[in-house]
Amino acid sequence: MSVWKKISSTKIFSHPRLTLAEDIVELPDGTNVPYLTFVDYADSATIICTRRDEILLQKEYSYPPDEILYQFPGGKIEAGEDITAGALRELAEEAGLKPKQIVNLGWVYVDNRRSAAKMHVFLATELEEAESTGGDLEEEITSHWTKIQDIPSMIASGELPNYSVLAAWSLYQAYERGAEAQ
């Protein structure tokens, strides 16, 4: 397996939500090349909420594609915050819910070509109302309980093009298949 070696790193852009660096890396053949990375890009949590035969989807406007997209509740894990605590905080902020039971289903890299940030996926059940503390100013979210059986057709029709929904759904399906096998 070939490994790249970082020679140097220079921050070239800094914003409260994103810091961009240009690293000079040495490739296995000895060639030095510039490579852009996200510095200190935070981990995030996505929470799949289920009740009976329904799953919670939320609609939110997404600026770059200029579309209202479905998503699962979730968001950034703060520096030093426990990932489960962060997931619970995000669920309360975005959906006004708290679960009696929460299971960590696993994680996926958000953008492995630019950072090591992970999106942690949780399953929340036995939900109760929680006091919503509100999210970011640019968030305008509406919640929709959807039949779980409708999700595959929504994926096939392109209604769910969001990578985080697709990755979370994949981990949820693997968890459900594992539960059925036991």
SERO-326569 format. One record per atom (N, C-alpha, C, O): x, y, z. Coordinates in steps of 0.05 Angstrom, whole numbers, padded with zeros to 5 digits, always signed. Each point is the difference from the previous one (the first is absolute). Layout:
% SERO-326569
XYZ...
END
This chain:
% SERO-326569
+00017-00023+00000-00017+00023+00000+00018+00025+00000+00018+00002+00016-00024+00016-00034+00016+00025-00001-00011+00020+00020-00024+00003+00004+00043+00012+00007-00007+00020+00020+00012+00027-00009+00023+00001-00009-00039+00020+00011+00010+00027-00006+00012+00012+00025-00008-00007+00023+00028+00024-00027+00014+00012+00022-00005+00031-00001+00006+00012-00021-00016-00001+00042-00004+00030+00001+00027+00013+00004+00014-00005+00019-00008+00024-00037+00025+00015+00001-00005+00026+00015+00016+00008+00017-00038+00005-00024-00007+00026+00012-00030+00005-00002-00013-00014-00016+00003+00033+00031-00028+00007-00001-00003+00030+00005+00012+00011+00018-00028+00002-00036-00004+00029+00003-00030+00005-00001-00014-00008-00018+00004+00022+00039-00028+00008+00000-00004+00021-00021+00014+00021+00000-00033-00025-00018-00004+00019-00022-00027+00014+00002-00005+00020-00014-00013-00030+00032-00026+00012+00003-00011-00007+00027+00002-00023+00009-00014+00042+00006-00011-00006+00026-00027+00014+00003-00002+00024-00006-00018-00039+00015-00027+00010+00004-00010-00016+00025+00010-00022+00005-00029+00033+00010-00010-00015+00023-00010-00028-00006+00001-00018+00017-00010+00013-00042-00010-00027-00007+00020-00017-00015-00004-00024-00003+00026+00036-00007+00018-00016-00017+00028+00014+00000+00002+00024-00005+00018-00040+00008+00028+00008-00004+00012-00018-00021-00002-00024+00001+00014+00037-00021+00011-00015-00023+00031+00003+00001+00010+00022+00004+00003-00045-00008+00030+00001+00000+00009-00013-00026-00013-00017-00012+00036+00027+00003+00014-00013-00022+00024-00014+00011+00019+00012+00010-00020-00039-00012+00023-00016+00009+00018-00006-00024-00010-00003-00022+00035+00001+00027+00018-00011-00019+00006-00028+00009+00010-00005+00022-00017-00014-00039+00003-00029+00007+00020-00013-00019+00001+00006-00024+00014-00025+00035+00018-00016-00017-00014-00026-00006-00008-00015+00018+00004+00010-00044-00012-00025-00009+00020-00023+00003+00024+00005+00002-00033-00030-00004+00018-00023+00003+00023+00000-00020+00021-00011+00005-00025+00024-00029+00022+00001-00019+00019+00023+00004+00019+00003-00016-00023+00012+00038+00018+00022+00007-00009+00027-00011+00013+00021+00007-00033-00020-00023-00010+00026-00010-00015+00015+00022-00015-00011+00015+00021+00037-00014-00014+00018+00018-00023+00014-00014+00004+00011-00022-00028-00012+00033-00024+00013-00012-00015+00016+00021+00000-00007+00024-00014+00028-00033-00018+00014+00019-00027-00015+00002-00009-00012-00019-00002+00013+00044-00025-00014+00005-00017+00016+00019+00010+00008+00022-00035-00002-00029-00018+00015+00018-00013-00017+00020-00010-00022-00006+00009+00031+00031-00013-00015+00022-00017+00020+00017+00006+00024+00001-00026-00035+00012-00016+00015+00020+00014-00004+00027+00005-00023+00008+00002+00044+00005+00013-00001+00026-00020-00001+00022-00019+00016+00000+00022-00033+00019-00017-00002+00024-00030-00001-00008-00017+00011+00014+00011-00025-00035-00028-00003-00009-00014-00019+00020+00010-00022+00005-00031+00032+00007-00013-00014+00022-00015-00025-00008-00011-00002-00022+00010-00017+00040-00018-00023-00003-00029+00009+00003-00005+00022+00010-00013-00038-00020-00028+00006+00002-00016-00025+00008+00010-00022+00001-00035+00027+00005-00018-00022+00007-00025+00002-00017-00010+00022-00005-00001-00045-00003-00025-00002-00014-00017-00020+00016+00010-00021+00008-00035+00029-00003-00016-00017+00017-00025-00010-00015-00016+00016-00010+00013-00042+00008-00023-00012-00012-00020-00005+00022+00006-00015+00019-00029+00027-00021-00021-00002+00021-00022-00018-00012-00010+00005-00021+00003-00025+00036-00022-00018-00009-00022-00002+00022+00006+00002+00024-00030-00006-00033-00023-00006+00017-00018-00018-00016-00007+00006-00023+00000-00028+00035-00017-00020-00013+00012-00005-00028+00022-00010-00003-00037+00016-00019+00010-00006-00027+00007+00026-00014-00001+00001-00025+00008+00020+00040+00007+00026-00012+00029+00008+00007+00011-00009+00020-00001+00027-00037+00027+00010+00003-00002+00031-00004-00016+00009-00016+00031+00006+00032-00001+00029-00002+00019+00010-00021+00024-00004+00001-00036+00018-00021+00016+00015-00020-00006+00029+00005-00022+00008+00008+00042+00009-00013-00003+00028+00002+00006+00013-00027+00018-00009-00014-00032+00030+00008+00006+00016-00025+00013+00025+00009-00008+00014+00019+00030-00007-00034+00014+00024+00005+00012+00011-00026+00009-00016-00017-00010+00042+00014+00012+00012-00024+00030-00003+00001+00012+00005+00021-00001-00013-00043+00029-00003-00003+00010+00020-00021-00008-00002-00023+00024+00021+00032+00008+00023-00017+00015-00008-00026-00009+00007-00021+00032-00021+00023+00015-00005-00025-00016-00013-00022+00001+00009-00023-00017-00031+00028-00016-00011-00022-00026+00016-00005-00014-00006-00019+00008+00025+00038-00025+00016-00003-00024-00019+00000-00018+00003-00018+00017-00021+00037-00022-00019+00001-00008-00004+00029+00016+00003+00019-00042-00011-00015-00009-00009+00026+00004-00031+00000-00011-00014-00016+00028+00005+00034+00007-00028+00001-00009-00014+00026-00002+00013+00021-00004-00038-00023-00006-00016+00023+00027-00007+00014+00021-00003-00013-00022+00001+00039+00023-00008+00016-00011-00013+00026-00023+00002+00006+00042-00014+00008-00006-00009+00027+00010+00022+00019+00018+00015-00008-00029-00012+00032+00010+00020+00019+00029-00005+00005+00010-00023-00001+00005+00044+00007+00028-00003+00006+00015+00026-00004-00011+00020-00007+00037-00022+00012+00017+00023-00003+00027-00004+00013+00008-00023+00006+00007+00045-00003+00027+00000+00009+00003-00009+00029-00016+00008+00018+00036-00025-00013+00008-00007+00027+00021+00022+00008+00020+00004-00013-00025+00009+00036+00018+00021+00009+00027-00012+00009+00001-00023+00009+00020+00039-00010+00026-00009+00009-00001-00009+00029-00010+00014+00017+00019-00038-00012+00001-00011+00027-00027-00012+00009-00001-00011+00022-00020+00013-00038-00026-00011+00007-00001-00030-00005+00009-00009-00021-00021-00005+00039-00005-00029-00004-00018-00003-00024-00020+00015-00002+00024-00035-00015-00016-00002-00025-00029-00006+00006-00018+00010-00014+00013-00026+00034-00028-00006+00007-00014+00025+00011-00023+00006-00007+00037+00008+00024-00011+00025+00011-00005+00020-00022-00021+00014+00000+00039-00013-00019-00004+00018-00023-00024-00008-00017-00015+00017-00009+00011-00043+00005-00023-00010-00015-00026+00008+00014-00019+00008-00012+00019-00012+00039-00024+00006+00015-00006+00031-00001-00023+00008-00002+00044+00008+00004-00003+00029-00002-00012+00008-00027-00018+00016-00001+00030-00027-00020-00010+00006-00027-00029-00008-00004-00015+00014-00013+00008-00038+00023-00027-00010-00002-00020+00019+00014-00022+00006-00011+00029+00004+00034-00017+00019+00015-00002+00026-00015-00021+00012-00003+00044-00002-00007+00000+00025-00015-00017-00001-00025-00016+00018-00005+00020-00038-00011-00012-00001-00027-00028-00012+00000-00016+00006-00018+00010-00025+00036-00025-00014-00001-00017+00003+00025-00023-00008+00001+00035+00019+00020-00015+00002+00025-00007-00027+00012-00021-00003+00012+00039-00016-00015-00004-00027+00010+00023-00010+00017+00023+00009-00004-00029-00027+00022+00021-00014+00015-00009-00029+00001-00023-00007+00005+00042-00012-00009-00006-00028+00000+00004-00013+00027+00018+00009+00016-00033-00029-00010+00006-00017+00024+00022-00019-00007+00015-00009+00018-00012+00003-00044+00021-00019-00009+00014+00012-00024-00013+00009-00019+00040-00010+00019+00016+00009-00022+00022-00020-00005+00014-00008+00019-00010+00000-00044+00020-00020-00007+00019+00012-00021-00010+00012-00020+00036-00014+00024+00019+00009-00020+00002-00022-00021+00009-00022+00006-00016+00029-00031+00000-00019-00022+00027-00002-00014+00004-00018-00016+00013+00038+00020+00026+00001-00013+00005+00027-00011-00013+00020+00008+00033-00018-00026+00007+00026-00011+00010-00003-00029+00007-00022-00009-00006+00044-00005+00011+00002-00027+00017+00025-00002-00006+00019+00015+00026-00019-00032+00015+00025-00005-00018+00019-00016-00014-00008-00018+00015+00033+00026-00016+00021-00013+00012+00006-00028-00014+00002-00019+00040+00002+00018+00014+00006-00025+00029-00009+00003+00018+00016+00006-00013-00042-00009+00026-00012+00005+00022+00011-00018+00024-00005+00006-00030+00019-00027+00020+00011-00017+00011+00027+00011+00021+00009-00008-00036+00003+00027+00008+00026+00011+00002+00001+00030+00012+00019+00010-00022-00039+00004+00002+00001+00030-00004-00028+00011-00008-00019-00014+00012+00017+00040-00005-00025+00014-00025+00001+00016-00006-00017+00017-00011+00038-00022-00025+00004+00015-00019-00024-00005-00002-00010-00022-00012+00003+00044-00019-00023-00001-00028+00010+00005-00004+00019+00015-00015-00032-00028-00028+00004+00007-00009-00025+00015+00000-00022-00011-00007+00025+00036-00009-00022+00017-00030-00003-00003-00015+00020+00001+00006-00044-00005-00029-00005-00005-00012-00014+00024+00011-00020+00010-00033+00030+00000-00014-00011+00023-00029-00007-00007-00012+00011-00018+00002-00031+00033-00028-00007-00002-00013+00008+00026+00009-00009+00022-00030+00025-00023-00014+00010+00024-00028-00011-00001-00015+00002-00019+00007-00015+00042-00027-00011+00002-00012+00008+00027+00013+00012+00017-00039-00018-00014-00015+00007+00024+00003+00030+00005+00011+00008+00021-00020+00008-00039+00004+00029-00001-00020+00015+00017-00024-00007+00002+00034+00028+00011-00017+00018+00016+00006+00028-00009+00020+00006-00013-00038+00012+00019+00004+00028-00006+00023+00011+00017+00003-00008+00023+00013+00025-00035+00022+00013+00014-00002+00030-00006-00011+00008-00020+00022+00008+00038+00000+00028-00006+00020+00006-00022+00024-00006+00003-00033+00018-00024+00017+00007-00022+00015+00025+00006-00012+00021+00007+00038-00021-00009+00016+00024+00005+00005+00015-00026+00014+00020+00000-00024-00031-00022+00004+00013-00026+00027-00005-00011+00019-00005+00015-00016+00006-00041+00025-00005-00013+00013+00026-00010-00003+00021+00012+00017-00023-00034+00013+00023-00012-00020+00019-00013-00022-00009-00007+00029+00034+00004-00017+00020-00012-00009-00008-00028-00023+00005-00008+00040-00017-00008-00007-00007-00027-00016-00026-00003-00006-00008-00022+00000-00005+00044-00016-00024-00001-00030+00005+00001-00009+00014+00019-00005-00024-00038-00029+00000+00000-00009-00028-00006+00000-00008-00024-00007-00007+00044-00005-00029-00002-00029-00006+00006-00012+00010+00018+00001-00028-00035-00027-00011+00005+00003-00031+00002+00014-00012-00015-00028+00001+00035+00001-00029+00005-00023-00014-00013-00023+00010+00000+00028-00035-00010-00020-00016-00013+00004-00029+00008+00022-00012-00006-00042+00000+00018+00001-00029+00006-00008-00015-00026-00021+00005-00011+00038-00023+00002-00003-00014-00025+00000-00030+00005+00014-00009+00018-00030-00006-00033+00001-00029+00003+00027-00011-00007+00011+00007-00021+00000-00023+00038+00027-00012-00005+00000-00014-00027+00020+00001-00014-00041-00015+00008-00002-00015-00025+00002+00017-00025+00006-00010-00022-00010+00037+00025+00001+00018-00023+00028+00010-00006+00004+00010-00022+00015-00014+00040+00027+00010-00004+00013-00011-00025+00012+00015-00015-00012-00042+00010+00014-00010-00024-00011+00013-00026+00016+00006-00018-00042-00002+00016-00010+00012-00025+00007+00029-00001+00004+00011-00022-00002+00003+00045+00009+00028+00000+00029+00002-00009+00007+00019-00014+00009-00038+00022+00028-00001-00009+00001-00005-00030+00014+00014-00015-00028-00034+00006+00000-00007-00029-00010+00022-00017+00010+00004-00023-00029+00012+00032-00011+00022-00016+00016+00025+00001-00006+00019-00014+00027-00018+00031+00017+00024+00002-00010+00020+00020+00011+00022+00002-00031-00029+00014-00011+00019+00020+00019+00003+00024-00001+00019+00015+00020-00039-00012+00019+00001+00022+00028-00001-00010+00014-00020+00002-00004+00042-00015+00027+00000-00011+00022+00008+00019+00023+00001-00008-00030+00005+00033+00019+00010+00019+00018-00023+00010-00010-00021+00009+00037+00024-00012+00018-00022+00008-00004-00009+00029+00002-00024+00006-00008+00043+00012-00002-00007+00028-00024-00018+00005+00001-00018+00016-00023+00023-00031-00024-00017+00003+00006-00028-00011-00007-00020+00012+00020+00019-00035+00006-00026-00013+00020-00016+00017-00004-00024+00003+00024+00037+00008+00019-00014+00017-00013-00010+00026+00004-00023+00009-00019+00041+00003-00014-00008+00025-00020-00022-00005-00002-00019+00016-00013+00020-00038-00019-00021-00007+00014-00027-00003-00010-00020+00008+00034+00021-00021+00015-00025-00004+00008-00012+00027-00002-00024+00004+00012+00040+00015+00007-00010+00027-00025-00010+00015+00002-00020+00014-00024+00034-00017-00025-00008+00013-00009-00028-00011-00008-00017+00015+00009+00014-00042-00008-00025-00012+00018-00023+00009-00009-00022+00005+00035+00027-00003+00019-00021+00010-00007-00007+00029+00001-00023+00007-00007+00043+00009-00008-00005+00028-00025-00017+00001-00002-00019+00016-00018+00027-00031-00025-00015-00001+00004-00029-00009-00012-00018+00012+00028+00014-00032+00006-00028-00010+00014-00016+00022-00006-00024+00004+00024+00037+00011+00014-00013+00022-00019-00008+00022+00002-00021+00012-00021+00039-00006-00020-00005+00021-00018-00023-00008-00007-00016+00017+00000+00015-00042-00018-00022-00010+00015-00027+00001-00013-00021+00004+00039+00021-00008+00015-00025-00001+00003-00012+00028+00006-00024+00003-00009+00040+00018+00004-00010+00027-00025-00012+00011+00001-00010+00023
END
